[in-house]
Amino acid sequence: MEASIHTLSVCSFNCRSLKKTAITVSELCSVHDILLLREHWLLPHELSMLNSLHMDFNGVGLSADDTSVGLVNGRPDSGTAILYRSNSITVVDTNSSRITGIHITSSSGKMVKY
């Protein structure tokens, strides 16, 4: 019996506002297994949007904005996120507000992606 080989497709995308590029992000999800997002510009309470971009994807992300200090002046700042199709993903605590990380478990072992 021959083992099936699945190629992992990873894409990195600079959103420059996820709210403005949500359709593009959803289209990228349709052709990739993992999508690394930069500059999503979401506030902490908006990060749940990452789980509604594509029905086959889960998302994890961090906002670089601290909303606990009161009003945010101007647009949100930066932000990183990872959207993933697989259930063999574990979120990594990076102890940073600017780095999102995951462990990917495959038949070849674990990989870490930041």
C-alpha positions in Angstrom: 0.0 0.0 0.0 1.4 3.4 -1.0 1.3 6.2 1.5 -0.5 9.3 0.4 1.5 12.5 0.2 -0.1 15.8 1.0 1.8 19.0 0.2 1.4 21.7 2.8 0.6 25.0 1.2 1.5 28.1 3.2 0.9 31.7 2.2 2.0 35.0 3.8 -0.2 38.0 3.2 0.1 41.7 4.3 -3.5 42.7 4.7 -3.2 46.4 5.4 -6.6 46.1 7.0 -8.3 42.7 7.2 -11.7 44.4 7.0 -10.9 45.7 3.6 -9.2 42.5 2.3 -11.5 39.9 3.8 -12.7 38.6 0.4 -9.1 38.2 -0.8 -8.2 36.4 2.4 -11.1 34.0 2.0 -10.0 33.3 -1.6 -6.4 32.6 -0.4 -7.8 30.2 2.2 -9.5 28.3 -0.6 -6.1 27.4 -2.2 -3.8 27.2 0.9 -3.7 25.2 4.1 -2.2 27.9 6.3 -2.4 31.6 5.8 0.0 33.9 7.7 -1.4 37.4 8.1 0.4 40.7 8.8 -1.0 44.1 9.5 -4.6 43.0 10.0 -5.3 46.2 12.0 -7.9 44.5 14.3 -8.5 45.6 17.8 -8.5 42.9 20.5 -12.3 42.6 20.6 -12.4 42.1 16.8 -10.1 39.1 16.7 -13.0 36.7 16.6 -13.5 37.8 13.0 -10.5 35.5 12.2 -12.8 32.5 12.7 -15.5 33.7 10.3 -13.4 34.4 7.2 -13.7 30.9 5.7 -15.9 28.0 6.9 -13.0 25.5 6.7 -10.5 27.6 8.7 -9.8 28.5 12.3 -7.8 31.5 13.2 -5.6 32.8 16.0 -4.2 36.3 16.2 -2.8 39.1 18.3 -3.6 42.7 18.3 -0.7 45.2 18.9 -3.2 47.7 20.4 -3.8 48.0 24.1 -7.4 49.1 24.5 -7.3 49.0 28.3 -5.8 52.5 28.3 -9.0 54.1 26.9 -9.7 55.4 23.5 -7.5 54.4 20.5 -6.3 57.3 18.4 -6.2 56.7 14.7 -6.3 53.3 13.1 -5.3 50.1 14.9 -1.6 49.3 14.7 -0.2 46.2 12.9 -1.3 42.8 14.2 -0.4 39.2 13.3 -2.6 36.2 12.7 -2.5 32.6 11.4 -5.5 31.0 9.7 -5.3 27.2 9.4 -7.4 24.4 7.9 -5.9 21.5 9.9 -7.0 20.1 13.2 -3.3 19.1 13.9 -2.5 22.6 15.0 -1.7 23.8 18.5 -1.4 27.5 19.3 2.0 28.5 20.9 2.1 31.2 23.6 4.9 33.5 22.4 4.7 36.0 25.3 4.7 38.7 22.7 1.9 41.0 21.4 3.6 41.0 18.0 4.3 37.3 17.3 1.6 34.6 16.7 2.9 31.0 16.7 1.6 27.5 16.1 2.8 23.9 16.3 2.0 21.8 13.3 1.9 18.1 13.8 2.4 15.9 10.8 3.4 12.3 10.1 6.9 13.6 9.9 6.8 15.1 13.4 6.3 18.6 14.8 7.1 21.9 13.1 6.9 25.4 14.7 5.7 28.3 12.6 5.9 31.9 13.8 
